[in-house]
Amino acid sequence: MADSTTIDADDDQDSGLKRSITGAQLFFYTLGDVLGSGIYVLIGLVAAAVGGAFWIAFAVGVAVAAITGAAYAELVTKYPQAAGSSLYVQKAFNNKALTFLVTVSFLSASFAATGSLATGFASYFAELWAGPPALLVSLVFVAALVLVNYIGITESVVMNMLMTFIELSGLIIVIGIAIYYVAQGDADFGILGDISVSGNPALAVLAGVAFSFFAMTGFENTANVAEETIDPYKSFPRSLVGGMVVAGIVYVLVSMAAALTVPVDTLAESPAALLEVVKQGILPFSTEAMTKIFTIIALVAITNTTLVTLVTQPRILYGMAREDVVPGVFARIHPVRRSPWVGLLFSGLVVGTLLVTGYAVTAAGGGIDLVNRLALVTVVFLLAIYALVIVTCLKLRGQDEDERAFRANTPLLVVGLVGNLAILYYAIYDDPTSLYWCAGLLAVGVVLYVVERLFGSKGTAATAPPLETDREV
């Protein structure tokens, strides 16, 4: 781990990475990470939990996430280095076991998110070709992205911006349909205040927030490009929090648009809920053509988000291997492709196992919704990490202070901490079986750690050559 001294943001020699990301690029990088495929996949589940007023769940979720983003912004400007939450926890607590737990939890969340997205991809793909089984489509999708990463994909910020515009275009279509519908005088705005589920309305909204939080995640990845950002002290607070706020506004507008144009029951029962907005045939265009266009946009959005998660997973394993935390084999990279091929294969295997297990349980009458379950597992892991990051931010006050660093509002951080813990508690209370899935994923990391402790060779992995993506964005 790095020592506790701050790194000069202008010292490229110390960081070893080229500072080339501007504030505007960082804004779109954050926006692209947050404004990903979560809303394409999960909006139906949120509608089912809350009712017509499910936009409130997205509004509450983005508020809590934005406060958490402010904590990340403070920590990034104090420690403008790659590694994110693991680095901050190590600096605050100097406990390698806790740091390892945070790292494995983040990796596990990434595995679960990939499985949920792959399942969502299969649902949208069925709109174009309903022939192949959903499990086969999901597995082939993951395998194809593993292959793309093996060949040697380099994710540039410019490409991320282009993909963000494609993702955003689909959401703009949904909003545009709603505006046209309202202009015709057919909209019933009363639905936006309807919490039609039984029980306590506050708990219904909290349940919706737990599902919607999956769509808010991704901003934590922005911290990993700290060493490659020009003037991170100014860029990060504006771009990180600003990107999340813009994404939140879009999510709220999309939620309202869906509720106004499609019966809530239809949204709740659809595995591709946003597509139902297009299928209503509100616009004076061919519904069939619009459906195909929107489906392709949704598939691109899901592919882009899943690709990012699959880029991250083997690199986490690679970094852990170089620190002698997991077996050194994960530090191996292909001599020509410069890709961490062992980590890629392992990541694909873990995600594939999650998918096969989930579909098997469903087929056996287990009564689970695989998208729901894997998304919830992702949220449980990340909410725990977010809460710990806020605690870390408060604990590190007074240490390594820099007058250029951003300082988050303390009362807001306390509100964010309570919000994360409340959502985490309810998510587990509402579905305690998600902990079994969490435990299974954590066990994978623990097994790797034990294998390294028993059979690993100290120092071998640390001499591994750098990845190509370690030197460029």
N, C-alpha and C positions, 0 to 999 in steps of 0.2 A: 504494500500500500504506500501511497505517496505520503510525505511528511505533512505536517500541519501548516506549513507556511504557504502563503498565497502565491500564485503564479502570476507574474506580470503578463497582462493580456497582450502586450506588444512584443513579448520576447518569443519569437518563433523558434529560436534555437533551443530554448528550454522545453517547449511543448512538442517540438518535432513535427508539428502539423502546420499546414499552410492556412493562414487566416484569409479566407476569400468570400465568406458568406456575409452579405450585406444585411442591414436591418429589414429591408423590404423582402428579401429572399427568406429570411428567418421567419417573418410573419406568415408567408405562404407555406413554408415548411411546417409550421405549427398548425396552420389552418388545414393543411392537407392531412396531417396526422389525426387531428380531431374530427375533421369533417370527412371521415372515411365511410366505410360501409356499414357501420353499426346501425344507423337509422334505417338503411335499406333492409336489414335483416331482422331487427328487433322491435320495430314500431308496433307490430301487431300484438306482441306480448305486453307492451306497456298499455295499449288500448284495452286489452282484456283485463288488466289489473285495476285500472282506474275508471274507465268509461270515457264519455265524450270529452271530459276535461283533462285528458291525459297530457295536454300541453303543459299543465302545471308541473307534472313530474319532470319534464325536460327542463323547465325553468329552474326548479329547485336543484336539480342535478347539476346544471351548468354553473349555478351560483356557488355550490360547494366545491366543484372542480376548479373554478376560477380562483377561489381563495387558496386552494391547494397549490395552484399554479403560481400564486404570489410567493408562497414559501419556497418553491423551486427557484423562482427568479432571484430571491435574496441569496440562496445558497449558491446558485450558479455565479452570481456576480462576486461572491466572496471567494469561491473556488472555481474559476473558469477552466475546469479540466473535464475530460471525458470520464465516464463511469457512473454518473448520476447518483441515485439513491444509495447504492452500495458505498460509494466514496463518502457521502455525507454521514452515514451511520457509523462508518469506521472512525471518522474524525471526531464525532461526538462521543462515542462510547468506547472506542479502542478495544473492541471485542470481536475477534475474528469469527467466533461461532455465530454471533448475531449477524455479522456482515455476510457470512455464508448463507444463513437462513434467508436474509433479504434477497440475496442474489438468486438463490434457488427458487424462492417464491416468485420473483419476477420472471424467471425462466419458465416456471410452471404456468403462470398466468398467460405467457405467450403461447405455450403449447395448447392450452385450453381455448384461447381466442382463435387460434388457427383452425382448430377442430370445428368451432362454432361457425366461423366464416366459410369453411369448406362445405358444411352442411347447408348454409344459406345459399352458396353458389349453386349447389345441386337443385335447390328449389327454383331459382330463377332459370337455370339451364333447362329445366323441364318445360318451360314455356316455349323454348325453341325446338326441343327434341325430347319428347316424353318417353322414348324407347328404353334407354339404358337405366338400370337400377340406380337409385340415388346414392347408395354406398359406393358403387363402382365409379360414378361421376366424381364423388368427393375424393376417393383415393387417387384417381387419375389426375385430378386437379392438383392435389398436393405433390404427387410425383413429378408432374410437369414443372411446377415451380421449383422443386428441388433440383431438377435437371437444369433449369435456367440459371439458378445460382451456381451450380457446379461449372457451367460453361464459363462463367465469370462476369456476371452482371455488375456494373458500377452505377449505383443510384446517385445521380447528380441532383442538385437542388433545382436546376432548371427543369429537368424531367419531372420532378415532384410537383412543380408548379403547373406544368401542362396537365398532369394527371388530376390535379386538384380542380382545374377548370372543367375537366370532363365529369368528375364526380358532382361538382356544383351545378352543372348544366341539367342533370337529372332532377335535382331538388328544385331548381328554378322552374322546370316544366310543371312540377306538382303545384308550386305556388301560383304559376300562371294559370293553370286550370281552375284553381280556386277563385282567383280574381275574376276570371271570365264568368264563372258560375255565380258569384256574388253580384256582378254587374247585371246579370239577367234577372235578378230579384228572386232567385230560388233558394237562397241559403237560409237556414234556420240557426241563428246565432245562439239560441238557447242551449244547443247541444254542447257549446264550449264551457258551460257551467255545470254540466251534468256528470255527477259521480254516481253512476248507476249501479255499481256493485253493492252487494250486501255488506253489512258490517260498518265499522267505524270509517268515515271518509278520510280521516287523517292517516290511518293505517293503509288504506287503499292507495293514497298518494305515495306513501313511503314505499309500498311494494312496487309501484310504478317507477319510483326513483331508483330502486335497486336494479331494475331491468334497464332503465334508460342510461344508467351510469356507464354501461358498456360502450355506448356511443360517445361518451365524453372522454374516454381514455385515449392515450396516444401522445398527449402533451408531454408526458415524462420522458419520451424519447428525444425531445428537443434538447434536453440537458446534455445528451451525448455528443452534440456537435459544438460544445462550448469552446473547445480549443481551436475550432476552425471558423469562428465568428469574428468579424471585424468589430472592435470596440464592444465587447459583450456587456460592459457596464451600462451602456445606453440602449443597446439593441434588445437585450433579453426581456427586461420588464415590459417594454412597449409591445414587442412582438409576441411574447409568450402569452401574457394576459389578454392583449388585444386580439390575438388570433382565436383564443378560446371564447371571448365575448361575442365576436362575430359569428363563430360557429354556433354558439348557443342561440343567438337571435335567429339564425337560419333554421335551426332545429325546432324552435318554438313556432315559427311561421309554417314550416312543413307540417308539424303536428296539427295546427289549426286547420290547414288546408285539407288534410286527410279527413279530419273529423267532420268538416263542413260538407264534403263531397261524397263520402262513403259511409254507409251504416256501420256503427261501431262493431256490431256482431260480425260483419263481413271482414273488417280489418282484423279482429281478434282470431278468426278462424283461418286466415290466409297465411301460408308460409312465405309469401312474397307480397306483403301488405301494400307497399307503395304502388305496386303495379295495379292494384285495384282502382286507384284514382284514375289512371289512364284508361282502364277498361270501362269506366262509366260512360265513355263516349260523349263527354261534355263539349269538347272542342269540335269545330266543324271540319274535322279532318278524318281520314280513314282510321278507325280505331285499331284495326289489325296492324297497320303500318306503324302507328304510334306505339302500340304495345311492343312490337319488335325493336323499335329504336330505343325505347326506355329499358327494355330487358338487356340490350347490349350495353347501355350506359351503366346499368346496375352491375352487370358482370365485370365491366372494366373497373368499377369502383371497388368491388369485392376483391378482384385480382390484385389491384394495387396495394390494398391494405394487407392482404395475406402475404404478398411478396415481401413487404417491409418486415412483417413478423418473422418470416423465414430467413431473411437476411440477418436479423438480430440474434436468433437462437444459436446458430453455430459459432457466432462471434463471442457470445457470452461464454460458451463452453471453451472456446479457444483462449479467452482471457483467463478463465478459471484454471485451465491446464497450465498456462504459463506461470501461474501463481502456485502451482503444485497442490491445487485443491481437488481437482478431478484427474483421472488418468491422463498421462502425457500424450496419449494417442490422439486426443482431441486437439492438440496443437499442430497436428500434421496438416500441411497444405499441399495442394497439387503443384508439382514443380513448374508446370506450364500455365495452367489456368489460374494459379494463385488463389484458389478457393479452399476453404476449410472442409474438405470433402468428407472426412470422418464425422465431423459435427453435423454436416448436412444430412448424411445418411441416418445418423442417430436421431436427429430431429424428425425426419420424415417417418422413421419407424415408430417413434413415440406418438406422433399425431395419428398415424395410421392405426395404431393399437387403440387409441382413444375412440376413433371413429368406429372401428369394428366392434369394440366393447359396447359402445352406445347403441349401435344398430342391433346388436345381438340382444341386449337387455330389452329394447323396444319390441323386437320381434317375439320375445319370450313373454310378452305381456307385462313388462315392468312398469308400464304406464308413464314413461318419461318422454319429455320433449327434448331431443338432443341439443337443439340450438339453445333452448332455455337453460338446460343443465350446464353446458360448457360455458355459456356466457356468464352464468351465475358464479361458477367456479372462478372465472377470470376476475369478476368484480370482487369476490371475497378476498382473493390474493391482493389485488391492487388497493382496495380500501384499507387493508391492514398496513400496506406499505405507505400509502398516503398519510395515514394518521401518524405513523412513525416519523415520516419526513417532517411533518409540522412540529412534532416534539423535538426533533433534531434541530430544526431551525431555531426554536426558542432556547434550546440548551446551548447552542453555539453563539448566542448573543454575548458580545464582549470578547470574543476570541477571533483572532485574525481579522480584525476590523479594517476596513478600507473606506476612505471617505467617498470613493467612487461607487461603492456597492449600494445596491437598492435595499431599502428596509421596508418590509411588509408591515402593515398595520397590525399591532399586537392583538387588540380585541377581535379583529376579523379572523386572525389565525386561531384564536380560541373557538370562535364560532365554527370555523372550518373543521377543527379537530372534533368538536362535538358532533357536527354533521356527518363526518366520515364514520365515526364510531356508531352513531345511531343507525345509519344505513347498513353498516356491517352487521350490527346486532340483529336488525330485523331480517336481513337476508339469510342469516344463519337460523334464526328462530323460525322463519317461514318455511325453510327447506333445510333441515339439519343434515339430510343425507348428502348434501353438497360437500360436507366435511370429509366424507369417505373418499370422494374423488380428489379433494385437496390432499388428503393424506397419501393417497396412492401416488400422486405426482411428486410430492415431497420425498416419498420413499425412494423414488428413482435417483434424486439428487443425493440422498444420504448413502445409498448403495455405492454410487460413484465415489463419494468422499471416502467411505470405508475402504474400498478397493485401492484407492490412491494411498491411503495411510498404510495399508498392509503390504502392498506390492509395488508402489510407485518408487521411482528413482528421483531423489531430490536434485533439483537443479537442471534436469535434462530438458524439461519442457520449456524452461525459461529462456533457453537459447534458440528457440524456434524463430525462423525468419518472420518478418512482419507481413501482414496481409496487405494486398494492394489497396484495399479500402481503408487501411489504417493511415494511408498517406494522402487520400483524396476523398472528396465527398461524392 
